[in-house]
Amino acid sequence: MNIYKLMGRNIEVTDAMRQYAEDKLARLDRYFDQIIDASVVMGYDNSENAANPAKVEVQLNVPGGIIRAEERALDTYAAVDLVMAKLERQLKRFKGRLIAQRGESIPLPEETEPEERAPRVSRVKRHVLRPMAPEDAAVQMEALGHGFFLFRNVETDLVSVIYLRDDGDYGLIEPAN
């Protein structure tokens, strides 16, 4: 697998950091050997309140989809290790689903961890989409203690989701039409 792009945000990516990420990415082939390419973004938050200032985001392009993960740690090497562990789990799950769709049995490598349970819908909630402004939706979300809130945006008349981002700000998701 080749790294399609490796870039830094608020950090200079050294040759050692690049080599470390490439070595770790090369090991992902043992979990899923059809990875087309990878995009890696290493970042660093210089603010005083950043408990884990190093952030690594990885996007893998695979046939029929994208596998994406991000992690934070004290340094970029630790963040790379954390994000690779997350990608390994996601690739195992992705490969298992592909094999299950084809109806084949799943070969288990000798070093595998106990099988993770496939995600399932365990609860369905019905929600009345009340028209409101995104600011009102954020207040409602916080009042409920949720990490996101579904509503109908009065400004656009679209079904929207407001969510709390890791940096403490809000994100707004709306359909692209």
Secondary structure, DSSP 8 states (H G I E B T S, - for coil): -EEEEEEEESS---HHHHHHHHHHHHGGGGT-TT--EEEEEEEE--STT-SS-EEEEEEEEETTEEEEEEEEESSHHHHHHHHHHHHHHHHHHHHHHHHHHHT------TT-------------------EE-HHHHHHHHHHHT-SEEEEEETTT-SEEEEEE-TTS-EEEE----
